[in-house]
Amino acid sequence: MNKANLADIVASNSQIGAQFVTTDVDYTEISKEGVIADTERGYVPGFGIALSVMKNLIVENAYFAFQFSQLHGETNYIGSSNQFLPGILGPTADAYGSVRQKNSAKFVDFYGRFGKGFELGNSLMATPFVEIGHHNWKRHIDSEIPIIAAFFPGNTTSKESYNNYYYAFGSMLQYSPIKNLVFTTTAMVGSTFSSTMASSGTPALFVTGIGQDGGPGTLHLGDSVFYKVGMGFDYSFYQSCHINASAEYIGFDYGRSEMTGPNKTYYEPDSETNYLTVKAGFGYSF
């Protein structure tokens, strides 16, 4: 069996690559009364590109990484009719589950990571780092509420764009059991910041009075703890060519916005977001 060494870990941390990415979306909005308002579930596929460098620069084993991904697909939406017409359709329309449909979704994410590797043995390295990133979710809710469709045929989509930045402190622990093979576990915790939601479309007309193509503008959402844990492997199968795969779990919340719209009756509720993301791809080390 070929003996592993730290050079395999450094090579794993110094490559450029492309990945197939899919995310299992688990999103839940909770009203100010403490009940579920709506949920989004489903697998959304896409692609990612990644660049990482570990070199002896100002310090030994200085580490930098950049990741970008874009996903596009559909989610299963469960909500309530009265979410768009509060107080108009009556209490029976408030029930969660009265609206079920598929919505289109687009996710764009990127982050930069900076750290330093510490050698813990001939085949073990720990790399503490700081990560700063951005998340955007364009959520298209195609309304199936009859009264909306009757008055606004062909234009019954509510468009919502969720944005947040985050920072986190964490560490990678990497182990190379045999030559060319590296296992990685990652954990980090931090906070979201500058969280917002911008809305437009037909349903926004009923809660803002601004107009069919308007909306409540940009609502500022509360920030929350952000965390990410993951594990994966990287294998150099031929010279500088690598295959790799990983899975990571991400969790954070959006806090409730201030009341807005006519008579201050509309708000963006508290929500919980959990993503399970799987990546698989190829890389080239340098």
N, C-alpha and C positions, 0 to 999 in steps of 0.2 A: 504494500500500500504506500502510495506517495505521501511524504510527510507534508503537513500543512505548515504555513508560516504567515507572518504578518503581511508579507508582500501581496498575498492573495486578497487580504482585507483592504489594503490600500488600493489595489487595482479595482476592486469592486466599488470603491468610493471615488473612482476617477474615470468616469465614462459618460457617454452621451447615448441616449436611447429613445425608443418609441414604444408605446404600450397600448394594448386594448384595455379599456376601463369600463367597469359597470358598477353602479351604485344602487343599493337597496334603500329606497327612500322611506323614512318613517317620520311623518310630520303630523302634529296634532295641535289644533287651536283650542284654547280653553276660555270660555266667556268669563266676564267679571263676576258672574254668579257661581262660577266654579264647575260648570258642566262643559262637556265636549261640544264645540261648535261645528268643527269639521276636521277631516283627516285627509291626507294624501299618502298613498302607499304604491309601491311598484319598483321594478327594476328599470333603470335608465342607462343605456349604453353610450359609449363614446370612445374617445382616444386621449392619449396624453403624451407629452414629451418631457424628458428629464435630462438635466445636466448636473453632474456632481464632480467636485475636484477635492482631492486630499494631497497636499504638497507641503514640503518644508519651506515655508515662506518666512514671515516675520517670526513665527514660532514653528516648532516641529509638529508635523501632522495637522496643519491648519486645514479646516474643512469648510467647503461651501457647497450648497445644493440649491437648485431651482427646479420647480415642477409646475407645469401648466397642463390643465385638462379641460375638455369641453364635452358635455354630454347632451344628448337630445333624444327625447322619447315621450312616452305617455305614462301617466300615473292614474290610479284609481281613486277618484274623489268621492267622499261621502260627506254630505252637509245637510243644510236645512233651507227650505224656501225662504223663511223669514229672515235669513241672514242678510238678504238684499233689500227686503221691504219691511223693516222693523215696525211692528204695531199695525200693519195694514192687513196682512193675511190672517191674523188671528192666532191664538195660542197653539192650535193644532199644527200649524206650519213650523213651529219652533223645534219640533222633534228632530233630533239628530238621526239621520237615515232617511229622511223624506226626499232627499235628492241623492241619486247615485249616477255617476257618469265617469267618462274618461277625459282627462285634461292633458294638453300638451305641456311639456316642461323642457326648459333649457338651463343647464348649469355650466357656469364658467368659474374655475378656481385656479389660483396660482399662489405660490409661496416661495420665499427665500429663507435659507437656513444657514447659520454661521456657527461654527464650533471648533473644537480642538480634540484630536484623538489622544488617548492615554493608553500606552501599552501595558497590559496586565499579565502578559506571558507570551510564549512563542506563537500562540494562535488565538489570543483573546484581546479585544480592544474595547474600551468604553469611550464614547464621544459625546460629552455634554454640549448642548447647543441652545441657541435662541432661534425661534421661528416666527416670522411675520408674514401674514397672508391675507387674502381677500376672497370672499365668496359672493357669487351672484346667482340668484334663482329667478328666472323669468317664468311666472306662473300664469297660464291662460285658462281661465274658467269659462267654458262655453255653456252659458245658461240654458237650462231646459225648463225654466219657469214659464208656464203658458202666458201669463199676463205680460211679461216682458217681451216674449217673442211676438205677441199680437201687436204691440205698439211699435216695436223696433225690429221688424223682420230683417234678417240678413246681417244684423249687427248686435249680437247678443253676447259678446265676449268681454269679460272683465279681465284686464291685463294688470298684473301685479308684479313689481320687480323688487325683490328683497336683496339688500346689500349689507354686508358687514365686513369689517376688518377684524383681525385678531392678532394677538401676540401670545407666545407660549414659551416656557422653559422646559427642556426635556433632555433625554439622553438616548443614544443608541448603544446597545451591547451586541457586539459581533463576535462570532466564533467560527473558526475554520477547522472542521474535524479532519478533513482530507484536502489534498492539494486541489485548487481550483474551485472549491465549494465553500460558500460563506452563508451562514445563517445570521439573521438580524432581528432583534426585537427592539421596539421603540415605544417610549411613553413620554407624554408631555402634558402640561396643564398650564392654563393662562386665562385670558379674558377676551371677549369680543369688545369692539368699540366702533363708534360711528355707525350704528345699526339703523337702517332706514327701510321704508317701504313706500314705493310710488305706485299710484293706482290710476287707471283710466278705463273707459269703456262704458257700456250701457248701464250695468248695475250701479256704477258710481253716481249716475244722474239722480237716483232716488235718495242717496244719502248725502249729497253735497249741494245739489241745485246749481252746480257750475255749468253743466252741459254734457251732452252725449259724448264728446271727445275730451272732456275734462276729467276731474277727479279731485280728491282731497289734496292733491299735490304730493309733497314728500312728507311722510309722517316719521317722526323720530321715535325709535323703539328703544326699550331698555336693554342694557348690556347684561352679560352673564358670564359665568365660568365656562371656559372652553377646554375640552380635553380630547386627546387622541391617543390611541394605543394601536400597535400593529406588529406584525411579524411577517418575515418573508425569507426568500433564499435567492442567491445569485450563483450561477455556475458558468465558468469559462470552458466552453466545449471545444474551442479551436483558437489557439493563440490569443488574440485580443477580442474575440467574439464571445458574447455572453447571452445567456437566457436568464430570465428572472421572473419571479411572481411574488405577490404580497397581498395581504389583507389587512385592512385597518378599520377601526371603529371610531367614529367622531360623534361628539355630543355637545350641544349648546342650546340656549333658549333665546327667544326674543321677548322682551318685556312689553307690557301693554302701553299703547300710545296715549296721548292726551285726547280728550273728547273734542270732536270737530264736527263740521257740517251745521245745517240749520238746527237751532236750539240745542247744539252740542249733543246730538244723539248718536253720532257715529264714532267708533274707535276701532283700532286694530288690536285684537285681543292678545293676551299672553299665548305663547306657543312653545312647544318642545320639538327639537329637531335631532334626529339620530340617523346617521348614515353608516352603512356597512359597505365599504368599497373594496373591490377585488381588481388587481392589476396583473397583467401578464404581458411580457414583451421581450425585446432584444436590445442589446447594448454593445457599444464598442469602447473598450478602454484605451487610454492614452497615457 
